[in-house]
Amino acid sequence: MSLETYQKEVAHLGESPGIKDHDHDMIHDLSRRLDALWRYDQYIANAEGYESVQAFWKKVKEQEQGNVAELKKLLSEHIRLGDF
């Protein structure tokens, strides 16, 4: 792809953002964290027989559950205040 073609393809990205950047960032990050959280049970199962590896994935899963809960609470607060 030529530089000119690429520039035409991206010339208008971001002109209609729909929501504030920080709200988009929270939603995007929540989605990324939910995807990771969805995989941790499989990672734990894949590490069967390796207690230290399973313990790591269980700890990471628990931390991510806290992060997801915090982001959901923050998003809810922004929506409740009409700042979304």
RODREN-797821 format. One record per atom (N, C-alpha, C, O): residue number from 1; atom name; x, z, y. Coordinates in steps of 0.02 Angstrom, whole numbers, plus 50000, padded with zeros to 5 digits. Layout:
<rs>
  pos  site      x      z      y
  NUM    CA      X      Z      Y
...
</rs>
This chain:
<rs>
  pos  site      x      z      y
    1     N  50043  50000  49942
    1    CA  50000  50000  50000
    1     C  50045  50000  50062
    1     O  50093  50038  50066
    2     N  50029  49958  50107
    2    CA  50070  49954  50168
    2     C  50051  50011  50215
    2     O  49998  50041  50210
    3     N  50096  50025  50261
    3    CA  50084  50077  50310
    3     C  50023  50060  50352
    3     O  49983  50105  50369
    4     N  50015  49998  50370
    4    CA  49958  49977  50410
    4     C  49893  49988  50373
    4     O  49844  50011  50403
    5     N  49891  49972  50309
    5    CA  49831  49983  50269
    5     C  49815  50057  50264
    5     O  49758  50077  50271
    6     N  49866  50096  50252
    6    CA  49857  50169  50247
    6     C  49830  50197  50313
    6     O  49783  50237  50312
    7     N  49858  50176  50369
    7    CA  49836  50201  50434
    7     C  49763  50183  50446
    7     O  49726  50223  50475
    8     N  49741  50125  50425
    8    CA  49671  50106  50432
    8     C  49626  50150  50389
    8     O  49571  50168  50410
    9     N  49649  50167  50329
    9    CA  49609  50207  50283
    9     C  49599  50279  50307
    9     O  49549  50310  50292
   10     N  49647  50304  50345
   10    CA  49642  50374  50367
   10     C  49630  50382  50442
   10     O  49630  50438  50468
   11     N  49619  50327  50476
   11    CA  49613  50329  50549
   11     C  49556  50373  50575
   11     O  49561  50401  50629
   12     N  49504  50380  50536
   12    CA  49445  50416  50561
   12     C  49431  50480  50522
   12     O  49378  50511  50531
   13     N  49477  50501  50480
   13    CA  49468  50564  50444
   13     C  49466  50622  50493
   13     O  49507  50625  50539
   14     N  49420  50667  50484
   14    CA  49417  50727  50525
   14     C  49377  50720  50589
   14     O  49371  50768  50626
   15     N  49350  50661  50602
   15    CA  49311  50652  50664
   15     C  49245  50689  50662
   15     O  49220  50709  50714
   16     N  49218  50698  50603
   16    CA  49154  50734  50595
   16     C  49165  50792  50546
   16     O  49147  50787  50488
   17     N  49194  50846  50570
   17    CA  49212  50900  50524
   17     C  49154  50936  50492
   17     O  49161  50962  50436
   18     N  49096  50940  50524
   18    CA  49038  50973  50494
   18     C  49037  51049  50504
   18     O  48984  51077  50519
   19     N  49094  51081  50495
   19    CA  49099  51153  50506
   19     C  49167  51168  50537
   19     O  49212  51126  50539
   20     N  49174  51229  50561
   20    CA  49237  51250  50591
   20     C  49293  51251  50538
   20     O  49280  51262  50479
   21     N  49353  51239  50561
   21    CA  49410  51236  50515
   21     C  49416  51300  50473
   21     O  49428  51296  50413
   22     N  49408  51358  50504
   22    CA  49417  51420  50466
   22     C  49363  51429  50413
   22     O  49376  51458  50360
   23     N  49302  51404  50426
   23    CA  49250  51408  50376
   23     C  49265  51360  50318
   23     O  49257  51378  50260
   24     N  49288  51301  50335
   24    CA  49308  51253  50283
   24     C  49364  51282  50241
   24     O  49364  51275  50180
   25     N  49412  51314  50273
   25    CA  49468  51343  50237
   25     C  49445  51396  50187
   25     O  49468  51398  50131
   26     N  49397  51438  50209
   26    CA  49372  51490  50164
   26     C  49335  51459  50104
   26     O  49344  51481  50048
   27     N  49295  51409  50117
   27    CA  49258  51376  50062
   27     C  49305  51341  50015
   27     O  49299  51347  49954
   28     N  49353  51306  50043
   28    CA  49402  51271  50001
   28     C  49442  51320  49958
   28     O  49452  51309  49899
   29     N  49463  51375  49988
   29    CA  49502  51424  49951
   29     C  49459  51459  49899
   29     O  49483  51473  49844
   30     N  49397  51473  49915
   30    CA  49352  51504  49866
   30     C  49344  51458  49806
   30     O  49346  51481  49749
   31     N  49335  51395  49818
   31    CA  49329  51346  49764
   31     C  49391  51345  49720
   31     O  49386  51345  49659
   32     N  49449  51346  49752
   32    CA  49513  51345  49716
   32     C  49520  51408  49673
   32     O  49543  51405  49616
   33     N  49501  51464  49702
   33    CA  49507  51528  49665
   33     C  49457  51531  49608
   33     O  49473  51558  49555
   34     N  49396  51506  49618
   34    CA  49347  51505  49564
   34     C  49370  51461  49506
   34     O  49359  51477  49448
   35     N  49401  51404  49522
   35    CA  49428  51361  49470
   35     C  49481  51398  49429
   35     O  49482  51394  49368
   36     N  49525  51434  49464
   36    CA  49577  51472  49429
   36     C  49546  51527  49387
   36     O  49565  51537  49329
   37     N  49499  51563  49415
   37    CA  49466  51617  49380
   37     C  49433  51592  49316
   37     O  49433  51626  49264
   38     N  49404  51534  49320
   38    CA  49370  51502  49263
   38     C  49418  51490  49205
   38     O  49397  51490  49147
   39     N  49481  51480  49220
   39    CA  49531  51464  49168
   39     C  49565  51525  49137
   39     O  49593  51520  49082
   40     N  49563  51583  49170
   40    CA  49603  51639  49147
   40     C  49585  51664  49077
   40     O  49629  51684  49040
   41     N  49522  51662  49059
   41    CA  49503  51683  48991
   41     C  49537  51639  48938
   41     O  49557  51663  48885
   42     N  49542  51575  48953
   42    CA  49576  51530  48907
   42     C  49651  51545  48904
   42     O  49681  51544  48850
   43     N  49680  51560  48962
   43    CA  49751  51578  48964
   43     C  49764  51641  48922
   43     O  49813  51646  48886
   44     N  49719  51689  48929
   44    CA  49725  51751  48891
   44     C  49720  51736  48816
   44     O  49759  51763  48777
   45     N  49673  51695  48797
   45    CA  49666  51676  48726
   45     C  49727  51638  48702
   45     O  49749  51648  48645
   46     N  49754  51594  48743
   46    CA  49813  51555  48723
   46     C  49874  51599  48712
   46     O  49920  51580  48675
   47     N  49876  51657  48743
   47    CA  49933  51702  48738
   47     C  49924  51754  48682
   47     O  49959  51805  48681
   48     N  49877  51742  48637
   48    CA  49866  51789  48582
   48     C  49931  51801  48544
   48     O  49966  51754  48525
   49     N  49946  51864  48533
   49    CA  50007  51882  48498
   49     C  50065  51896  48546
   49     O  50119  51917  48525
   50     N  50055  51884  48609
   50    CA  50106  51896  48661
   50     C  50077  51944  48712
   50     O  50051  51924  48764
   51     N  50082  52009  48696
   51    CA  50049  52060  48736
   51     C  50068  52059  48809
   51     O  50025  52067  48853
   52     N  50132  52049  48824
   52    CA  50153  52050  48894
   52     C  50124  51991  48933
   52     O  50108  51996  48992
   53     N  50119  51934  48899
   53    CA  50091  51875  48932
   53     C  50016  51885  48943
   53     O  49989  51870  48996
   54     N  49982  51911  48892
   54    CA  49911  51925  48900
   54     C  49899  51977  48955
   54     O  49853  51969  48995
   55     N  49941  52028  48958
   55    CA  49933  52079  49010
   55     C  49942  52048  49079
   55     O  49906  52066  49125
   56     N  49989  52001  49085
   56    CA  49998  51967  49149
   56     C  49935  51929  49169
   56     O  49911  51936  49225
   57     N  49907  51889  49123
   57    CA  49848  51850  49139
   57     C  49788  51894  49154
   57     O  49748  51878  49197
   58     N  49782  51949  49119
   58    CA  49727  51996  49132
   58     C  49734  52027  49202
   58     O  49685  52035  49237
   59     N  49796  52044  49221
   59    CA  49807  52072  49287
   59     C  49792  52020  49342
   59     O  49760  52036  49392
   60     N  49815  51959  49332
   60    CA  49802  51906  49380
   60     C  49727  51892  49386
   60     O  49701  51882  49441
   61     N  49693  51892  49329
   61    CA  49620  51881  49329
   61     C  49585  51936  49370
   61     O  49541  51921  49410
   62     N  49605  51998  49359
   62    CA  49574  52054  49395
   62     C  49587  52048  49471
   62     O  49542  52059  49511
   63     N  49648  52030  49489
   63    CA  49664  52021  49560
   63     C  49623  51965  49590
   63     O  49597  51971  49646
   64     N  49616  51910  49553
   64    CA  49578  51853  49578
   64     C  49504  51869  49585
   64     O  49471  51846  49632
   65     N  49478  51910  49540
   65    CA  49408  51931  49546
   65     C  49398  51969  49611
   65     O  49347  51961  49645
   66     N  49446  52011  49629
   66    CA  49443  52047  49692
   66     C  49447  52000  49752
   66     O  49410  52009  49801
   67     N  49491  51951  49748
   67    CA  49497  51902  49802
   67     C  49433  51861  49811
   67     O  49411  51849  49867
   68     N  49403  51841  49755
   68    CA  49340  51803  49757
   68     C  49286  51846  49789
   68     O  49249  51822  49832
   69     N  49280  51908  49768
   69    CA  49229  51953  49795
   69     C  49239  51962  49871
   69     O  49190  51961  49908
   70     N  49301  51970  49892
   70    CA  49315  51979  49963
   70     C  49298  51917  50004
   70     O  49269  51922  50058
   71     N  49316  51858  49978
   71    CA  49300  51796  50013
   71     C  49224  51785  50016
   71     O  49199  51763  50068
   72     N  49189  51799  49962
   72    CA  49116  51792  49962
   72     C  49084  51838  50014
   72     O  49037  51818  50049
   73     N  49109  51899  50018
   73    CA  49084  51946  50067
   73     C  49097  51922  50138
   73     O  49053  51926  50181
   74     N  49157  51896  50150
   74    CA  49175  51870  50216
   74     C  49132  51810  50235
   74     O  49108  51806  50292
   75     N  49121  51765  50188
   75    CA  49078  51707  50202
   75     C  49007  51730  50216
   75     O  48975  51705  50262
   76     N  48982  51777  50177
   76    CA  48914  51802  50187
   76     C  48907  51832  50257
   76     O  48856  51823  50290
   77     N  48958  51869  50279
   77    CA  48957  51900  50344
   77     C  48955  51847  50399
   77     O  48918  51853  50448
   78     N  48995  51794  50392
   78    CA  48996  51740  50441
   78     C  48928  51705  50444
   78     O  48904  51688  50498
   79     N  48897  51695  50387
   79    CA  48831  51664  50385
   79     C  48779  51710  50417
   79     O  48738  51687  50456
   80     N  48781  51774  50399
   80    CA  48733  51822  50427
   80     C  48738  51826  50503
   80     O  48687  51832  50537
   81     N  48798  51821  50530
   81    CA  48808  51825  50602
   81     C  48793  51758  50637
   81     O  48795  51753  50699
   82     N  48780  51707  50598
   82    CA  48767  51641  50627
   82     C  48830  51607  50651
   82     O  48828  51562  50694
   83     N  48887  51628  50625
   83    CA  48952  51601  50645
   83     C  48979  51553  50593
   83     O  49039  51549  50582
   84     N  48934  51517  50562
   84    CA  48955  51471  50508
   84     C  48934  51401  50527
   84     O  48946  51354  50489
</rs>
